Amino acid sequence: MITLIIDISGNHLPAVSMELAALALRLNKTNKSGITALVYGKEAALGARQFAEASGIKTLGLVCTPEEHSAMAVATALKDVLSAEAARYLLLPHTPWAMEVAPALAVVLGLPTISCVTEYDTETATFFRSAGGGTSRLHTKAPQGGVVTLQPGAISPAPEADAPGTVTVRPLPVPPGAVRIQSTSAREKGSAALAGARVVVSVGRGIKAREHLPLFHRFADALPGAAKACSRPLVDMGWMPYPCQVGITGTSVSADLYIALGISGSTQHLAGIPQSTTVVSVNQDPDAAIHAVSDLIIEADLLPFMEATLVLMAEK
């Protein structure tokens, strides 16, 4: 059995949920073992209904408070459920919480782990994942099953199902573990919205100075519905928050339009944008690596370009 494991926080499923469904459908073409889903969290009942309706997959909602327990405690609680489902492949999103739960599940179930998967080939039954900061692509097979985490934004989401899947809801008792969570605090949000954005405007070191960032913000705000992003150097310098970072160590985006402003295009950054439909790069360096993956190249000094574009947009 292929089992998707999705944690819900708040009232909405993570954007990557239907991408997991797409991966499960591909994997099922190879082993034909069937697909189920587990949605767990305080709002698991709501999340299970949402996912079953969208995906058409049989879904079990497990009501619990995972933020109050360690990853190993949650994995131990899930063990009996997963054993009853005869789960061979467990699919989770490659998110901070799942990155803790996935290896814990691998330990309690005795399965291998394949992390940060970006593609699955049905012809060869091969998982693909990036390594070495995006400089290498690893090919991995797991014919006996495994715990797989999917990089958000790496593959296109599954289409809406014609009919909903069945839904069952029950509590998930989580036993106390050796590690107990004393408190939790919310950090600045942004990466979830970025991963699902249709238009992304991203800025890099070509902005030259922190005091020029207000111009970038005005430029991005002028595009309706655009999400703001950046390359890693701006996060490292403290100019932009981490949830805005695009790349192998940040968020992968699958936007209809990705505008790269003053971004040279390191392999680490390019690893985060391969699923974007149209890439526009603005860079005065004609040899910038990002030009090789761009659909439209604008060789221009970034600051005058943004200022002139804002004037033209205001006139229209």
C-alpha positions as a Python dict, from the first residue, in 0.01 Angstrom:
ca = {
    (1, 'M'): (0, 0, 0),
    (2, 'I'): (108, 356, -75),
    (3, 'T'): (18, 583, 216),
    (4, 'L'): (33, 961, 214),
    (5, 'I'): (96, 1124, 553),
    (6, 'I'): (-15, 1486, 577),
    (7, 'D'): (-15, 1707, 885),
    (8, 'I'): (-270, 1987, 897),
    (9, 'S'): (-221, 2307, 1095),
    (10, 'G'): (-507, 2554, 1099),
    (11, 'N'): (-802, 2503, 868),
    (12, 'H'): (-627, 2428, 540),
    (13, 'L'): (-419, 2146, 401),
    (14, 'P'): (-65, 2234, 292),
    (15, 'A'): (-33, 2326, -76),
    (16, 'V'): (193, 2026, -133),
    (17, 'S'): (-89, 1780, -53),
    (18, 'M'): (-206, 1738, -413),
    (19, 'E'): (156, 1712, -526),
    (20, 'L'): (189, 1414, -293),
    (21, 'A'): (-125, 1272, -455),
    (22, 'A'): (39, 1311, -797),
    (23, 'L'): (349, 1126, -678),
    (24, 'A'): (133, 850, -531),
    (25, 'L'): (-54, 807, -860),
    (26, 'R'): (275, 773, -1048),
    (27, 'L'): (413, 526, -794),
    (28, 'N'): (93, 321, -809),
    (29, 'K'): (140, 275, -1184),
    (30, 'T'): (457, 83, -1103),
    (31, 'N'): (355, -137, -808),
    (32, 'K'): (-29, -125, -829),
    (33, 'S'): (-67, -168, -452),
    (34, 'G'): (-337, 95, -395),
    (35, 'I'): (-334, 436, -225),
    (36, 'T'): (-459, 561, 110),
    (37, 'A'): (-396, 882, 303),
    (38, 'L'): (-357, 977, 668),
    (39, 'V'): (-427, 1335, 774),
    (40, 'Y'): (-332, 1409, 1133),
    (41, 'G'): (-355, 1711, 1362),
    (42, 'K'): (-611, 1905, 1564),
    (43, 'E'): (-824, 1968, 1254),
    (44, 'A'): (-772, 1622, 1104),
    (45, 'A'): (-1146, 1569, 1050),
    (46, 'L'): (-1170, 1881, 835),
    (47, 'G'): (-843, 1809, 657),
    (48, 'A'): (-940, 1450, 578),
    (49, 'R'): (-1266, 1564, 418),
    (50, 'Q'): (-1086, 1832, 217),
    (51, 'F'): (-823, 1591, 89),
    (52, 'A'): (-1062, 1305, 10),
    (53, 'E'): (-1288, 1540, -185),
    (54, 'A'): (-1001, 1689, -385),
    (55, 'S'): (-802, 1372, -450),
    (56, 'G'): (-1060, 1093, -453),
    (57, 'I'): (-829, 893, -223),
    (58, 'K'): (-955, 694, 76),
    (59, 'T'): (-851, 907, 375),
    (60, 'L'): (-822, 850, 749),
    (61, 'G'): (-829, 1154, 975),
    (62, 'L'): (-631, 1111, 1297),
    (63, 'V'): (-714, 1376, 1555),
    (64, 'C'): (-419, 1461, 1778),
    (65, 'T'): (-194, 1748, 1885),
    (66, 'P'): (140, 1662, 1718),
    (67, 'E'): (298, 1992, 1818),
    (68, 'E'): (287, 1874, 2180),
    (69, 'H'): (486, 1557, 2110),
    (70, 'S'): (824, 1462, 1972),
    (71, 'A'): (860, 1319, 1623),
    (72, 'M'): (949, 976, 1763),
    (73, 'A'): (636, 975, 1982),
    (74, 'V'): (417, 1058, 1681),
    (75, 'A'): (591, 792, 1470),
    (76, 'T'): (536, 533, 1742),
    (77, 'A'): (168, 626, 1760),
    (78, 'L'): (136, 591, 1381),
    (79, 'K'): (312, 253, 1370),
    (80, 'D'): (4, 40, 1443),
    (81, 'V'): (-212, 239, 1203),
    (82, 'L'): (40, 203, 922),
    (83, 'S'): (92, -167, 994),
    (84, 'A'): (-285, -222, 969),
    (85, 'E'): (-280, -44, 632),
    (86, 'A'): (7, -270, 517),
    (87, 'A'): (187, 46, 411),
    (88, 'R'): (504, -15, 206),
    (89, 'Y'): (561, 334, 74),
    (90, 'L'): (504, 636, 298),
    (91, 'L'): (492, 972, 121),
    (92, 'L'): (540, 1294, 318),
    (93, 'P'): (613, 1655, 219),
    (94, 'H'): (974, 1767, 267),
    (95, 'T'): (883, 2020, 536),
    (96, 'P'): (1061, 2090, 867),
    (97, 'W'): (813, 1882, 1069),
    (98, 'A'): (807, 1593, 821),
    (99, 'M'): (1188, 1596, 808),
    (100, 'E'): (1175, 1494, 1175),
    (101, 'V'): (886, 1249, 1147),
    (102, 'A'): (1009, 1069, 832),
    (103, 'P'): (1334, 926, 977),
    (104, 'A'): (1149, 838, 1297),
    (105, 'L'): (893, 643, 1093),
    (106, 'A'): (1176, 472, 907),
    (107, 'V'): (1323, 358, 1239),
    (108, 'V'): (1000, 221, 1391),
    (109, 'L'): (894, 49, 1066),
    (110, 'G'): (1237, -69, 952),
    (111, 'L'): (1216, 106, 614),
    (112, 'P'): (1476, 301, 414),
    (113, 'T'): (1441, 677, 372),
    (114, 'I'): (1456, 869, 44),
    (115, 'S'): (1451, 1240, 121),
    (116, 'C'): (1388, 1553, -87),
    (117, 'V'): (1258, 1366, -394),
    (118, 'T'): (1201, 1585, -700),
    (119, 'E'): (1074, 1329, -955),
    (120, 'Y'): (968, 968, -1004),
    (121, 'D'): (1005, 780, -1332),
    (122, 'T'): (735, 518, -1384),
    (123, 'E'): (925, 341, -1662),
    (124, 'T'): (1229, 260, -1448),
    (125, 'A'): (1066, 282, -1101),
    (126, 'T'): (1332, 534, -1002),
    (127, 'F'): (1318, 822, -755),
    (128, 'F'): (1529, 1129, -832),
    (129, 'R'): (1665, 1372, -575),
    (130, 'S'): (1916, 1656, -568),
    (131, 'A'): (2244, 1638, -379),
    (132, 'G'): (2555, 1847, -335),
    (133, 'G'): (2365, 2175, -323),
    (134, 'G'): (2189, 2096, -649),
    (135, 'T'): (2508, 2005, -837),
    (136, 'S'): (2422, 1634, -856),
    (137, 'R'): (2113, 1425, -924),
    (138, 'L'): (2082, 1093, -744),
    (139, 'H'): (1886, 799, -885),
    (140, 'T'): (1738, 572, -617),
    (141, 'K'): (1524, 258, -629),
    (142, 'A'): (1329, 113, -337),
    (143, 'P'): (1149, -199, -462),
    (144, 'Q'): (1065, -315, -109),
    (145, 'G'): (919, 18, 0),
    (146, 'G'): (1045, 320, 190),
    (147, 'V'): (972, 653, 356),
    (148, 'V'): (980, 922, 87),
    (149, 'T'): (972, 1300, 135),
    (150, 'L'): (872, 1515, -164),
    (151, 'Q'): (1023, 1858, -225),
    (152, 'P'): (730, 2105, -236),
    (153, 'G'): (681, 2252, -581),
    (154, 'A'): (891, 1984, -751),
    (155, 'I'): (606, 1821, -943),
    (156, 'S'): (268, 1940, -1068),
    (157, 'P'): (-32, 1869, -841),
    (158, 'A'): (-280, 1596, -926),
    (159, 'P'): (-602, 1707, -1097),
    (160, 'E'): (-923, 1731, -896),
    (161, 'A'): (-1095, 1393, -866),
    (162, 'D'): (-1432, 1322, -1027),
    (163, 'A'): (-1562, 1163, -707),
    (164, 'P'): (-1453, 1200, -342),
    (165, 'G'): (-1275, 929, -151),
    (166, 'T'): (-1421, 774, 163),
    (167, 'V'): (-1340, 936, 497),
    (168, 'T'): (-1294, 786, 843),
    (169, 'V'): (-1205, 992, 1150),
    (170, 'R'): (-1079, 875, 1487),
    (171, 'P'): (-850, 997, 1765),
    (172, 'L'): (-480, 914, 1763),
    (173, 'P'): (-351, 860, 2118),
    (174, 'V'): (13, 964, 2134),
    (175, 'P'): (205, 803, 2422),
    (176, 'P'): (450, 1016, 2619),
    (177, 'G'): (801, 982, 2483),
    (178, 'A'): (1149, 1034, 2620),
    (179, 'V'): (1147, 1385, 2470),
    (180, 'R'): (865, 1624, 2559),
    (181, 'I'): (787, 1954, 2387),
    (182, 'Q'): (786, 2231, 2647),
    (183, 'S'): (663, 2514, 2426),
    (184, 'T'): (622, 2616, 2063),
    (185, 'S'): (632, 2955, 1893),
    (186, 'A'): (529, 3057, 1544),
    (187, 'R'): (796, 3197, 1317),
    (188, 'E'): (741, 3439, 1034),
    (189, 'K'): (530, 3278, 762),
    (190, 'G'): (581, 3301, 391),
    (191, 'S'): (724, 2983, 243),
    (192, 'A'): (387, 2806, 218),
    (193, 'A'): (232, 3094, 25),
    (194, 'L'): (546, 3121, -187),
    (195, 'A'): (536, 2754, -289),
    (196, 'G'): (181, 2791, -420),
    (197, 'A'): (212, 3137, -577),
    (198, 'R'): (133, 3176, -947),
    (199, 'V'): (350, 3487, -984),
    (200, 'V'): (681, 3520, -796),
    (201, 'V'): (913, 3822, -801),
    (202, 'S'): (1256, 3734, -664),
    (203, 'V'): (1552, 3960, -586),
    (204, 'G'): (1923, 3888, -559),
    (205, 'R'): (2252, 4062, -494),
    (206, 'G'): (2197, 4281, -798),
    (207, 'I'): (1989, 4504, -572),
    (208, 'K'): (2333, 4619, -444),
    (209, 'A'): (2229, 4771, -111),
    (210, 'R'): (1968, 4712, 158),
    (211, 'E'): (1832, 5064, 118),
    (212, 'H'): (1727, 4972, -237),
    (213, 'L'): (1487, 4701, -116),
    (214, 'P'): (1187, 4940, -88),
    (215, 'L'): (1210, 4981, -466),
    (216, 'F'): (1193, 4602, -504),
    (217, 'H'): (889, 4588, -275),
    (218, 'R'): (712, 4859, -476),
    (219, 'F'): (791, 4673, -797),
    (220, 'A'): (652, 4343, -662),
    (221, 'D'): (347, 4512, -512),
    (222, 'A'): (264, 4659, -853),
    (223, 'L'): (205, 4306, -988),
    (224, 'P'): (-134, 4178, -862),
    (225, 'G'): (-103, 3869, -645),
    (226, 'A'): (275, 3844, -675),
    (227, 'A'): (469, 3673, -397),
    (228, 'K'): (806, 3815, -293),
    (229, 'A'): (1115, 3597, -287),
    (230, 'C'): (1493, 3618, -286),
    (231, 'S'): (1815, 3428, -336),
    (232, 'R'): (2012, 3288, -42),
    (233, 'P'): (2274, 3567, -13),
    (234, 'L'): (2006, 3819, 86),
    (235, 'V'): (1889, 3589, 364),
    (236, 'D'): (2246, 3528, 480),
    (237, 'M'): (2301, 3905, 499),
    (238, 'G'): (1979, 3951, 696),
    (239, 'W'): (1814, 4163, 428),
    (240, 'M'): (1523, 3924, 365),
    (241, 'P'): (1359, 3661, 591),
    (242, 'Y'): (1432, 3291, 537),
    (243, 'P'): (1073, 3200, 430),
    (244, 'C'): (1136, 3411, 117),
    (245, 'Q'): (1441, 3209, 10),
    (246, 'V'): (1410, 3012, -314),
    (247, 'G'): (1644, 2725, -387),
    (248, 'I'): (1766, 2388, -271),
    (249, 'T'): (1792, 2507, 91),
    (250, 'G'): (1475, 2717, 70),
    (251, 'T'): (1145, 2685, -112),
    (252, 'S'): (1082, 2531, -454),
    (253, 'V'): (829, 2726, -660),
    (254, 'S'): (610, 2620, -950),
    (255, 'A'): (488, 2961, -1062),
    (256, 'D'): (330, 3052, -1392),
    (257, 'L'): (568, 3349, -1397),
    (258, 'Y'): (899, 3375, -1211),
    (259, 'I'): (1078, 3711, -1236),
    (260, 'A'): (1442, 3704, -1123),
    (261, 'L'): (1576, 4051, -1047),
    (262, 'G'): (1953, 4074, -1015),
    (263, 'I'): (1998, 3701, -956),
    (264, 'S'): (2303, 3538, -1113),
    (265, 'G'): (2158, 3187, -1098),
    (266, 'S'): (2365, 2951, -883),
    (267, 'T'): (2285, 2581, -914),
    (268, 'Q'): (2137, 2594, -565),
    (269, 'H'): (1893, 2867, -669),
    (270, 'L'): (1804, 2712, -1005),
    (271, 'A'): (1713, 2388, -826),
    (272, 'G'): (1417, 2573, -676),
    (273, 'I'): (1255, 2694, -1000),
    (274, 'P'): (1250, 2410, -1258),
    (275, 'Q'): (872, 2372, -1240),
    (276, 'S'): (805, 2740, -1316),
    (277, 'T'): (634, 2783, -1653),
    (278, 'T'): (792, 3113, -1761),
    (279, 'V'): (1116, 3258, -1623),
    (280, 'V'): (1211, 3622, -1682),
    (281, 'S'): (1561, 3730, -1579),
    (282, 'V'): (1677, 4089, -1538),
    (283, 'N'): (2055, 4110, -1510),
    (284, 'Q'): (2319, 4335, -1662),
    (285, 'D'): (2564, 4043, -1683),
    (286, 'P'): (2518, 3880, -2026),
    (287, 'D'): (2685, 3564, -1896),
    (288, 'A'): (2464, 3520, -1588),
    (289, 'A'): (2384, 3151, -1544),
    (290, 'I'): (2014, 3219, -1495),
    (291, 'H'): (1987, 3331, -1858),
    (292, 'A'): (2031, 2968, -1966),
    (293, 'V'): (1695, 2873, -1812),
    (294, 'S'): (1511, 3198, -1889),
    (295, 'D'): (1233, 3238, -2142),
    (296, 'L'): (1289, 3614, -2155),
    (297, 'I'): (1626, 3780, -2087),
    (298, 'I'): (1649, 4150, -2009),
    (299, 'E'): (2006, 4279, -1993),
    (300, 'A'): (1972, 4596, -1791),
    (301, 'D'): (2088, 4774, -1479),
    (302, 'L'): (1835, 4657, -1222),
    (303, 'L'): (1754, 4980, -1038),
    (304, 'P'): (1684, 5197, -1346),
    (305, 'F'): (1488, 4907, -1496),
    (306, 'M'): (1255, 4881, -1196),
    (307, 'E'): (1208, 5257, -1178),
    (308, 'A'): (1128, 5285, -1549),
    (309, 'T'): (893, 4987, -1537),
    (310, 'L'): (703, 5135, -1242),
    (311, 'V'): (658, 5459, -1438),
    (312, 'L'): (520, 5269, -1739),
    (313, 'M'): (288, 5063, -1519),
    (314, 'A'): (158, 5379, -1352),
    (315, 'E'): (83, 5534, -1691),
    (316, 'K'): (-126, 5234, -1788),
}
